[in-house]
Amino acid sequence: MFKVIGNVNIINTTQILIGYALKKVLKVVAVIVGLFFAGLVYLQYQQIIDIKWAKFQAV
């Protein structure tokens, strides 16, 4: 009986740790994507590049 409860506890702890790590990774990815788009907007504002925003909106 104790062995089953111990295995369930280990699995539950592992799921919590995986969820926490995944949340942190997704936040970092979101920041990188946001900075990328902010960089594109800045480059367009400085007239270094020309972006067709209609193509972005279509996706």
KAGIPE-V236402 format. One record per pair of residues at least 24 apart in sequence whose C-alpha atoms are under 10 Angstrom apart, sorted by the first residue. I is the first residue (numbers start at 0). GAP is how many residues later the second one is. Records with the same first field share a line. If there is no record, write none. Layout:
I: GAP, GAP
This chain:
none
